Amino acid sequence: MRSSKSRSRGKSNRNRNSGNNLNRVFDSSGPEGKVRGTPQQIIDKYTQLARDAALANDRVAAENFLQHAEHYTRLLGEAQRQIEARRQQAEQANRERQQREREARLARQEAEAAAAAAATQAPDPSEMPQPDTGLASPQDDGGDSGLVETPESKPRRSTPRIRKPRVRAIGKEKGGKGEASGDGPTAPEAAE
């Protein structure tokens, strides 16, 4: 009795499906022995054997060879249908990709045209949005904006400032020498 492991291994190997049956090499066990080749080569070989059998007046052998050829003709037809279906799917995917690229290119061109049109029109500075500094304007809270006033920001006075005359210290002479030099009289002496 065979173990279940060897049976399961054999079954999984039998169900393998190779993708390209057009170029795959088959071993066909026909009534005349093994025939090896691609499906088209096997079809040609079995049709030649069927002709030879028909010429030899062996109708049973001729029919048997034609049935073998028909089997490989079906395999070949199925492989060609799969290849055609894959080709159509690839073409459809290619058309969809090209359409998406075309739409993206048009959208990009429209955006560039809009940007160029916007750049040619000079915006009015009074209509441009002003950046939000997060501070309230002086009109909103009674004039205190929280900013430090600098001399440039203060309004200029329209009248010039009047200077007070300098008061000279007592005890100074015209020469500018004072009490420290000891030349002139001190204040109490001058008052006498």
Kinemage of the C-alpha trace (Angstrom):
@kinemage 1
@onewidth
@group {chain A} dominant
@subgroup {mainchain}
@vectorlist {calphas} color= white
{ca met a 1} P 0.000 0.000 0.000
{ca arg a 2} L 1.278 3.467 -0.918
{ca ser a 3} L 1.591 6.218 1.612
{ca ser a 4} L -0.649 9.260 1.306
{ca lys a 5} L 2.361 11.575 1.059
{ca ser a 6} L 3.636 10.048 -2.156
{ca arg a 7} L 0.142 10.136 -3.679
{ca ser a 8} L -0.364 13.802 -2.832
{ca arg a 9} L 3.048 14.671 -4.239
{ca gly a 10} L 2.252 12.975 -7.510
{ca lys a 11} L -1.153 14.653 -7.866
{ca ser a 12} L 0.209 18.159 -7.414
{ca asn a 13} L 2.782 17.538 -10.150
{ca arg a 14} L 0.169 16.357 -12.636
{ca asn a 15} L -1.896 19.548 -12.525
{ca arg a 16} L 0.890 21.889 -13.597
{ca asn a 17} L -0.121 24.194 -16.415
{ca ser a 18} L 2.620 25.799 -18.416
{ca gly a 19} L 1.797 29.242 -19.734
{ca asn a 20} L 2.948 28.965 -23.335
{ca asn a 21} L 1.678 25.816 -25.088
{ca leu a 22} L 2.710 27.061 -28.537
{ca asn a 23} L 6.408 26.417 -28.011
{ca arg a 24} L 6.164 23.746 -25.357
{ca val a 25} L 7.536 20.358 -26.366
{ca phe a 26} L 5.098 17.459 -25.855
{ca asp a 27} L 5.708 13.711 -25.828
{ca ser a 28} L 2.750 12.003 -27.473
{ca ser a 29} L 2.316 8.258 -27.156
{ca gly a 30} L 0.425 7.283 -30.279
{ca pro a 31} L -0.297 3.894 -31.871
{ca glu a 32} L 2.985 4.004 -33.853
{ca gly a 33} L 5.159 4.944 -30.864
{ca lys a 34} L 6.181 8.253 -29.327
{ca val a 35} L 5.955 11.490 -31.227
{ca arg a 36} L 7.863 14.409 -29.775
{ca gly a 37} L 7.581 18.121 -30.638
{ca thr a 38} L 5.553 21.308 -30.369
{ca pro a 39} L 1.771 21.033 -30.932
{ca gln a 40} L 2.117 22.143 -34.554
{ca gln a 41} L 4.870 19.606 -35.241
{ca ile a 42} L 2.815 16.806 -33.646
{ca ile a 43} L -0.276 17.790 -35.678
{ca asp a 44} L 1.770 17.684 -38.887
{ca lys a 45} L 3.241 14.297 -37.962
{ca tyr a 46} L -0.162 12.708 -37.140
{ca thr a 47} L -1.804 14.056 -40.314
{ca gln a 48} L 1.071 12.609 -42.356
{ca leu a 49} L 0.626 9.253 -40.591
{ca ala a 50} L -3.170 9.434 -41.235
{ca arg a 51} L -2.536 10.012 -44.985
{ca asp a 52} L -0.131 7.086 -45.107
{ca ala a 53} L -2.678 4.847 -43.324
{ca ala a 54} L -5.448 5.961 -45.712
{ca leu a 55} L -3.235 5.136 -48.711
{ca ala a 56} L -2.622 1.694 -47.196
{ca asn a 57} L -6.430 1.220 -46.898
{ca asp a 58} L -6.221 1.083 -43.053
{ca arg a 59} L -9.241 3.225 -42.179
{ca val a 60} L -9.069 2.428 -38.429
{ca ala a 61} L -5.436 3.540 -38.100
{ca ala a 62} L -6.131 6.650 -40.228
{ca glu a 63} L -9.043 7.630 -37.963
{ca asn a 64} L -6.904 7.023 -34.861
{ca phe a 65} L -4.122 9.304 -36.188
{ca leu a 66} L -6.661 12.003 -37.076
{ca gln a 67} L -8.098 11.874 -33.537
{ca his a 68} L -4.605 12.360 -32.097
{ca ala a 69} L -4.035 15.276 -34.482
{ca glu a 70} L -7.407 16.771 -33.477
{ca his a 71} L -6.414 16.638 -29.780
{ca tyr a 72} L -3.267 18.652 -30.422
{ca thr a 73} L -5.191 20.988 -32.726
{ca arg a 74} L -7.482 21.776 -29.782
{ca leu a 75} L -4.470 22.356 -27.512
{ca leu a 76} L -2.967 24.673 -30.105
{ca gly a 77} L -6.259 26.560 -30.577
{ca glu a 78} L -6.691 27.023 -26.802
{ca ala a 79} L -3.112 28.306 -26.484
{ca gln a 80} L -3.694 30.766 -29.331
{ca arg a 81} L -6.954 31.991 -27.706
{ca gln a 82} L -5.117 32.564 -24.416
{ca ile a 83} L -2.362 34.466 -26.178
{ca glu a 84} L -4.926 36.579 -28.044
{ca ala a 85} L -6.817 37.309 -24.790
{ca arg a 86} L -3.579 38.375 -23.083
{ca arg a 87} L -2.684 40.558 -26.066
{ca gln a 88} L -6.101 42.242 -25.986
{ca gln a 89} L -5.809 42.830 -22.233
{ca ala a 90} L -2.363 44.351 -22.734
{ca glu a 91} L -3.672 46.581 -25.532
{ca gln a 92} L -6.629 47.692 -23.385
{ca ala a 93} L -4.319 48.454 -20.453
{ca asn a 94} L -1.997 50.350 -22.808
{ca arg a 95} L -4.896 52.401 -24.224
{ca glu a 96} L -6.129 53.226 -20.704
{ca arg a 97} L -2.609 54.222 -19.615
{ca gln a 98} L -2.188 56.436 -22.682
{ca gln a 99} L -5.593 58.036 -22.021
{ca arg a 100} L -4.618 58.778 -18.402
{ca glu a 101} L -1.290 60.248 -19.552
{ca arg a 102} L -3.083 62.363 -22.180
{ca glu a 103} L -5.565 63.676 -19.575
{ca ala a 104} L -2.747 64.425 -17.118
{ca arg a 105} L -0.805 66.258 -19.855
{ca leu a 106} L -3.883 68.346 -20.768
{ca ala a 107} L -4.540 69.182 -17.110
{ca arg a 108} L -0.898 70.191 -16.661
{ca gln a 109} L -1.031 72.383 -19.800
{ca glu a 110} L -4.260 74.040 -18.613
{ca ala a 111} L -2.707 74.721 -15.198
{ca glu a 112} L 0.401 76.209 -16.833
{ca ala a 113} L -1.752 78.364 -19.116
{ca ala a 114} L -3.801 79.595 -16.156
{ca ala a 115} L -0.619 80.360 -14.207
{ca ala a 116} L 0.825 82.232 -17.172
{ca ala a 117} L -2.399 84.221 -17.576
{ca ala a 118} L -2.426 85.051 -13.880
{ca ala a 119} L 1.220 86.125 -14.029
{ca thr a 120} L 0.593 88.510 -16.922
{ca gln a 121} L -2.147 90.342 -15.047
{ca ala a 122} L -0.639 92.653 -12.410
{ca pro a 123} L -2.662 92.288 -9.220
{ca asp a 124} L -3.999 95.384 -7.467
{ca pro a 125} L -2.046 95.710 -4.171
{ca ser a 126} L -5.137 96.958 -2.310
{ca glu a 127} L -7.040 93.800 -3.292
{ca met a 128} L -4.262 91.403 -2.345
{ca pro a 129} L -4.780 89.538 0.911
{ca gln a 130} L -2.652 90.819 3.727
{ca pro a 131} L -0.760 88.400 5.942
{ca asp a 132} L -2.289 87.832 9.347
{ca thr a 133} L 0.236 88.899 11.985
{ca gly a 134} L -1.906 87.679 14.819
{ca leu a 135} L -2.011 91.186 16.350
{ca ala a 136} L -5.076 93.342 16.612
{ca ser a 137} L -5.097 96.579 14.664
{ca pro a 138} L -4.824 99.866 16.626
{ca gln a 139} L -8.393 100.743 15.719
{ca asp a 140} L -9.729 97.547 17.305
{ca asp a 141} L -8.476 98.033 20.869
{ca gly a 142} L -8.180 101.748 21.336
{ca gly a 143} L -4.761 102.361 19.842
{ca asp a 144} L -2.562 99.916 21.784
{ca ser a 145} L -1.243 97.438 19.270
{ca gly a 146} L 1.390 95.995 21.578
{ca leu a 147} L 4.186 97.164 19.297
{ca val a 148} L 7.106 99.236 20.503
{ca glu a 149} L 7.135 102.777 19.153
{ca thr a 150} L 10.322 103.880 17.467
{ca pro a 151} L 11.362 107.466 16.663
{ca glu a 152} L 10.561 106.851 13.019
{ca ser a 153} L 7.005 105.840 13.844
{ca lys a 154} L 6.258 108.888 16.051
{ca pro a 155} L 4.646 111.891 14.336
{ca arg a 156} L 6.960 114.889 13.893
{ca arg a 157} L 6.181 118.102 15.737
{ca ser a 158} L 5.164 120.940 13.511
{ca thr a 159} L 6.605 123.676 15.811
{ca pro a 160} L 10.311 123.763 16.609
{ca arg a 161} L 11.400 123.298 20.176
{ca ile a 162} L 12.413 126.437 22.041
{ca arg a 163} L 15.566 126.048 24.005
{ca lys a 164} L 15.990 127.458 27.448
{ca pro a 165} L 19.022 129.699 27.945
{ca arg a 166} L 21.920 128.176 29.783
{ca val a 167} L 22.514 129.497 33.226
{ca arg a 168} L 26.136 130.264 33.973
{ca ala a 169} L 27.582 129.235 37.205
{ca ile a 170} L 28.489 131.984 39.641
{ca gly a 171} L 32.163 132.754 39.953
{ca lys a 172} L 33.169 132.123 36.428
{ca glu a 173} L 34.972 134.777 34.522
{ca lys a 174} L 35.030 135.461 30.867
{ca gly a 175} L 38.081 133.282 30.428
{ca gly a 176} L 36.181 130.291 31.678
{ca lys a 177} L 38.267 129.777 34.778
{ca gly a 178} L 36.354 129.135 37.943
{ca glu a 179} L 36.904 128.587 41.604
{ca ala a 180} L 39.147 125.651 41.103
{ca ser a 181} L 41.886 127.857 39.704
{ca gly a 182} L 41.843 130.298 42.676
{ca asp a 183} L 42.112 133.430 40.476
{ca gly a 184} L 38.722 134.977 40.903
{ca pro a 185} L 36.613 135.906 43.867
{ca thr a 186} L 34.291 133.372 45.361
{ca ala a 187} L 30.593 133.917 45.384
{ca pro a 188} L 30.355 135.446 48.900
{ca glu a 189} L 33.151 137.832 48.143
{ca ala a 190} L 31.598 139.012 44.921
{ca ala a 191} L 28.385 139.794 46.695
{ca glu a 192} L 30.173 142.254 49.079
